[in-house]
Amino acid sequence: MQLVIDTATAACSVALIEGDRVLACEKEIVGRGHAEKLLPMVAALPDQGRADSILVDCGPGSFTGIRVGIAATLALGLGWDIPVSGYGSLDIVAASAFRRHSDVSQLTVAFIGGHGELFIQSFSCDRPSLHLTTTTELQSLRPEAAAALVQDSLVVGSAAANLINVRGWGESEEAWPFADEARFLEKTATTLPATPIYGRLPDAKIPS
């Protein structure tokens, strides 16, 4: 059994999963305040979320949200003496979207980034195996640059509508990474170290 923690975006969610089964889940779009929401959510799970391992969303997304989730994961993993690992926020949204859109073999995930930029990455899906492959590198771009680059008709994520509006064609679907959808990830996508994937450089600079 695995505890999954996802606080990398405006969504805050936790789940207990076993294989492709969801045993329990708590989820909410909170915007901010992940630190206040997260541990009560974990405590509301059966046996207060105790599991054999912990899986956490490493980003990209909200700098603060990513740090909250990873800090909680590391603390719980240490306290319970269980292994921890991570996954990417765009990967989980892509994996879930391909299951909702059985006729789609290519799509792009677009998230709200910092300073008006969008995090974007494109994926392809082999059917019927549902094996996912990234077809572009993760990038943080202004909406105009992202719209010029993305060629997939379907765009999903928190910034999907923004990208489609700028580009002027295609289909958008709002989507967030939720912990219970980690059951859709391939094993190789859940072995990242529990460290942040920020997707762009922090704004703060060390004084010279």
C-alpha positions in Angstrom: 0.0 0.0 0.0 1.3 3.5 -0.9 0.5 6.9 0.4 0.5 9.5 -2.4 0.9 13.2 -1.7 0.2 15.9 -4.3 0.5 19.6 -3.5 2.5 20.8 -6.5 -0.3 23.0 -7.9 -3.4 24.8 -6.7 -4.8 21.3 -6.0 -4.1 19.5 -2.7 -4.7 15.8 -2.5 -3.7 12.6 -0.7 -4.6 9.0 -1.5 -3.9 5.5 -0.4 -3.5 3.2 -3.4 -2.6 -0.4 -3.9 -1.8 -1.4 -7.5 -4.6 0.1 -9.6 -7.0 0.4 -6.6 -7.8 3.5 -4.7 -8.4 2.7 -1.1 -9.0 6.2 0.1 -8.6 9.7 -1.2 -9.0 13.3 -0.1 -8.7 16.1 -2.6 -9.5 19.9 -2.9 -8.6 22.9 -5.0 -7.1 25.2 -2.4 -5.1 27.7 -4.4 -2.9 28.4 -1.4 -2.6 27.1 2.2 -1.3 23.6 1.4 0.7 23.5 4.6 -2.5 24.0 6.7 -4.5 21.5 4.6 -2.1 18.7 4.0 -1.5 16.9 7.3 -5.2 17.0 8.3 -5.9 15.4 5.0 -3.4 12.6 5.7 -4.8 12.2 9.2 -8.3 11.7 7.7 -7.1 8.6 5.7 -7.5 5.1 7.2 -4.9 4.5 9.9 -3.8 8.1 9.5 -2.3 7.4 6.1 0.2 4.8 7.3 1.5 2.9 4.3 4.5 0.8 3.1 5.9 3.7 1.0 5.2 7.3 0.1 5.0 8.8 -3.4 5.1 12.6 -3.9 4.6 15.0 -6.8 7.9 16.8 -7.3 6.6 19.4 -9.7 6.9 21.6 -11.6 4.2 23.9 -10.3 4.0 26.1 -7.3 7.4 26.6 -5.6 5.7 26.7 -2.2 3.4 23.8 -2.8 6.2 21.6 -4.1 8.3 22.2 -1.0 5.3 21.6 1.4 4.6 18.2 -0.2 8.2 17.1 -0.3 8.9 18.2 3.3 5.9 16.3 4.6 6.9 13.2 2.6 10.4 13.2 3.9 9.3 13.8 7.5 6.7 11.0 7.3 9.0 8.7 5.6 11.6 9.2 8.3 9.1 8.9 11.1 7.6 5.7 9.7 10.9 4.3 8.4 9.5 3.7 4.9 10.9 4.5 1.4 9.9 7.6 -0.5 10.0 8.5 -4.2 8.6 11.0 -6.6 6.8 11.6 -9.9 6.3 14.6 -12.2 3.2 16.7 -12.2 2.9 16.9 -16.0 3.3 13.1 -16.2 0.4 12.3 -14.0 -1.9 14.7 -15.8 -0.9 13.2 -19.1 -1.4 9.6 -17.9 -4.9 10.5 -16.6 -5.9 12.4 -19.8 -5.0 9.6 -22.1 -7.4 7.4 -20.2 -10.2 9.9 -20.6 -9.5 10.4 -24.3 -9.2 6.9 -25.7 -9.0 8.2 -29.3 -6.1 10.5 -28.6 -2.5 9.4 -29.1 -0.7 12.8 -28.6 -1.4 15.7 -26.3 0.4 18.5 -24.5 0.2 19.4 -20.8 0.2 23.1 -19.9 0.5 24.4 -16.4 0.5 27.9 -15.0 4.1 28.9 -14.2 5.7 31.9 -12.7 5.7 35.5 -14.0 3.1 34.8 -16.7 4.9 31.8 -18.2 3.5 28.4 -18.9 5.1 25.0 -18.2 4.6 22.8 -21.2 5.5 19.3 -22.3 4.1 17.0 -25.0 3.4 13.3 -24.7 2.5 10.4 -26.9 0.6 7.3 -25.9 1.0 3.8 -27.3 -2.2 1.9 -27.4 -3.4 -0.5 -26.1 -0.3 -0.7 -23.7 -0.8 3.0 -22.5 2.9 3.4 -22.5 3.7 7.1 -22.4 6.7 8.8 -24.1 7.7 12.5 -23.7 8.0 14.0 -27.2 9.4 17.4 -26.0 11.5 18.6 -23.1 9.8 20.4 -20.2 9.9 24.1 -20.9 8.8 27.3 -19.2 7.7 29.8 -21.9 5.6 32.9 -22.4 2.1 32.0 -23.7 2.9 33.3 -27.2 6.0 31.3 -27.5 4.3 28.2 -26.1 1.4 28.6 -28.5 3.8 28.8 -31.5 5.6 25.7 -30.4 2.8 23.3 -29.4 1.3 21.4 -32.4 -0.9 18.9 -30.5 -4.7 19.6 -31.0 -5.5 18.6 -27.4 -4.0 20.6 -24.5 -4.8 19.7 -20.9 -3.8 21.3 -17.6 -4.4 24.4 -15.6 -3.2 26.7 -18.4 -4.7 24.7 -21.3 -7.4 27.3 -22.1 -4.8 30.1 -22.0 -2.6 28.4 -24.5 -5.5 27.5 -26.8 -6.9 31.0 -26.7 -3.6 32.5 -27.7 -3.1 29.8 -30.5 -6.6 30.1 -31.8 -7.3 26.5 -32.5 -7.5 23.1 -30.8 -9.2 21.7 -27.7 -8.5 22.6 -24.1 -9.3 20.7 -21.0 -8.7 22.0 -17.5 -6.9 19.3 -15.4 -5.0 19.1 -12.2 -2.7 16.5 -10.7 -4.6 14.4 -8.1 -3.0 11.8 -5.8 -5.4 9.0 -6.7 -4.4 9.3 -10.4 -0.9 8.0 -9.5 -2.3 4.6 -10.1 -2.1 5.4 -13.8 1.6 6.1 -13.8 4.0 3.5 -15.1 6.5 2.2 -12.5 9.4 4.0 -14.2 7.6 7.3 -13.7 7.4 6.8 -10.0 11.1 6.4 -9.1 12.2 10.0 -9.1 14.1 11.2 -6.0 11.9 13.2 -3.7 13.5 16.5 -4.7 11.9 19.6 -6.3 11.4 19.9 -10.1 10.9 23.7 -10.4 10.9 24.0 -14.2 12.5 27.4 -14.1 15.2 29.1 -12.0 14.1 30.7 -8.7 13.6 34.5 -8.7 15.9 35.0 -5.7 19.6 35.3 -6.4 22.5 35.0 -4.0 24.2 38.5 -3.7 27.6 38.6 -5.3 
